[in-house]
Amino acid sequence: MLNSMRINAFVKFQFPDDLLLNSNLVYGMVNGSTYEREIRDILGGREQAVKKYASKIPEKSDAIMSLIESPFYVTRSAGSFGADVIAIRHDFSMVIEVKSSVRPYLMFSEGSGKKQEQANRINEMCTKAGIFLTYAYRIKNVQGDPWKLFVVESKPIGRFSMVYELIPKIAKTREGNYIMKWEDGLPLSSFIEIINKKII
C-alpha cells in the first residue's frame, strides 16, 4: 500500500494531470484555470487583482481602477457545455470563454476541432438569447496588457449590439475554422475604458 502511494505521488510529480490528460499543452495552450480566476477577479472588481492589472498599463490605470467602484457580478459557468465565465452588470452582461497560450495565435481546428464545436454550440445559444459570445485571449510573457477580446459573429439585440460592434470578430480560415490572432483583438483595458468612461 505504501509503495503504491509512493508510485502515485511520483507519477503526479513527474507527470502532472495537465501533461497526461490535457492535449492543449501540445498546441501551446497553458493552464487556463489560473487565468479564468484572473479575469474573474479583474471584472469582479477585486481590489488586489485590479491594482495588479492596472500596474501593467499605467496609461489606463484610472479606467481600470474604476472597476472597483463599478464591477461586474462574475461567476464561473459550471459544466463542460457552458462558457467559462458569466459577467453581469446593470448595463449589460457577457458570456466569456477564456483562452491562454504562449503563442500569438490560436487555431480552433486543433485538438480534433473540439474548440470549434464548443464555440459554435455556445454561440448558437447566445444568438437565440440575443446576446453574443466573447473570447478573452490571454498571452504569456508580453509587455503591457496581456488580455485581448474577440467575439464570434452573431446578431445581438438592443444595447448588446453596441458593445458587440466595439470588439473585433474572430477570423475564419478558408476552411471555415476560427482563428484568433492576439494582436488583432481589443485590449481588455481599452474595453474597460470605454464601458466605464462615464464614471472616470
Secondary structure, 3 states (H helix, E strand, C coil): CHHHHHHHHHHHHHCCHHHHHCHHHHHCECCHHHHHHHHHHHHCCCHHHHHHHHHHCHHHHHHHHHHHCCCCEEEECCCCCCCCEEEECCCCEEEEEEEEECCCEEECCCCCCHHHHHHHHHHHHHHHCCCCEEEEEEECCCCCCCEEEEECCCCCCCHHHHHHHHCCECEECCCCCEEEEHHHCEEHHHHHHHHCHHHC
